[in-house]
Amino acid sequence: MATGTIKKVVADRGFGFIAAEDAKEYFFHRDGLDSSLSFDRLVGGELVEFEIEQSPKGPRASRVRAA
């Protein structure tokens, strides 16, 4: 499981980005959040854990949850 912080949330479009500890940035979609997190309450700087999965557009974060 990877860890990082919420870098940016684009609330009106339903996605955001996580700045991971591996110095990479990962896209996430609101559908990729664990039930313990509410997309509407996410703010930048929150510490999260996530899994990395491959998508047609490259790696993205899934199963994002509070760390």
N, C-alpha and C positions, 0 to 999 in steps of 0.2 A: 504494500500500500504506500503510495507516495503522499507527501505532505507539501503544503504551500499556503499562500494567502490569496484571498480574493483580490484581484487587481482592479477589475472593472466590471460593473454590471450594467447591461443595456436593458433596462426594465421594460421598455415599450416593445422590444423585439424578442424578449424571452431568452437571452443568452448572456454570457459573460466570459471572463478570462481569469485564469489562476496563474500566479507567478509561483512556480514550483521551486523546491530547494535545489533541484538539478540545474537551475539557471535557465530553464525553458519555460515557455508560456503555453498553457493549454486552454483551448476553447471548451466551454461546457454549455449545455442547453438545459433549460429548466426541467425537462423530462429526465435528465441525468442526476437529479438530486435525490438523496436518500429521504425517506419520509420524515426524518428528524429535522430537516431544514426546510424553511419556507422561502421560496424564491423572492417573494415580495418583501421580506425582511432582511435580505442580504445587503451588506454594505462592504465597501472596500476595507481591506486590512484584517478581515476575519480569518483565523487559522482553520484550515480544512484538511481532511484526508480524502484521497480519491484513488481510483484505479484508472489506468491508462488503457484505452482500447483504440483499435485502428478503425478508421472510417474512410469513406471514399475520398475525403479531403485531407486525410492525414490523422495523426494521433489526436485524441480528445479525452477529456476527463469524464468519467462516469462514476456512479455510486458515490457522489460527493457528499460528505458528511462532516459535521463539526468535529474538530480534533480535540 
